[in-house]
Amino acid sequence: MTRDSIINKRLIGLSLMGYLLFNFPLVSLFNLPEFVLGFPLLYAYLFGAWAAYIVLIVLIIHSRPRGVS
């Protein structure tokens, strides 16, 4: 497999994970009257998941798969 095909597969998987992270059933679990560091739980989840999603995209794009030069 080429480096581009491995990265493409990982990005497709990450896109599916993002779809699940920001879809209604999971987001509704965090719609509670609780606070995290002074922010409502829903906002903390959305911004935290969004930041983690961006970090994972950067890690995938800049990674070097094993066995492929």
C-alpha positions in Angstrom: 0.0 0.0 0.0 1.1 3.5 -0.7 1.4 6.2 2.0 -1.5 8.1 0.4 -3.8 5.2 0.5 -3.1 4.5 4.1 -3.7 8.1 5.0 -6.9 8.2 3.0 -8.2 5.1 4.8 -7.4 6.7 8.2 -9.0 10.0 7.3 -12.2 8.1 6.1 -12.3 6.3 9.5 -11.8 9.6 11.3 -14.6 11.2 9.3 -16.9 8.4 10.4 -15.8 8.8 14.0 -16.5 12.6 13.7 -20.0 11.9 12.3 -20.7 9.8 15.4 -19.1 12.3 17.8 -21.2 15.2 16.6 -24.5 13.3 15.9 -27.6 13.8 18.0 -27.7 10.7 20.2 -24.2 11.2 21.6 -24.4 14.9 21.9 -27.7 14.7 23.7 -26.0 12.6 26.5 -24.0 15.8 27.4 -27.0 18.1 27.5 -27.1 18.2 31.3 -27.2 21.1 33.8 -23.6 20.3 34.9 -20.5 22.6 34.6 -16.9 21.8 33.7 -14.5 24.6 34.6 -17.3 27.0 34.6 -18.6 26.0 31.1 -21.8 24.0 30.5 -21.1 20.3 30.0 -22.4 20.4 26.4 -20.1 23.2 25.4 -17.1 21.6 27.0 -17.9 18.3 25.2 -18.3 20.0 21.8 -15.1 22.1 22.1 -13.1 19.2 23.6 -14.2 16.8 20.9 -13.6 19.3 18.2 -10.1 20.0 19.4 -9.3 16.3 19.7 -10.7 15.8 16.2 -8.3 18.5 14.8 -5.3 17.0 16.7 -6.1 13.6 15.3 -6.3 15.0 11.7 -2.9 16.6 12.1 -1.4 13.4 13.6 -2.7 11.3 10.7 -1.5 13.7 8.0 2.0 14.0 9.5 2.4 10.3 10.5 4.7 7.9 8.7 3.2 4.5 8.3 5.6 1.5 9.1 7.2 -0.2 6.1 6.4 2.5 3.7 9.2 5.0 2.8 
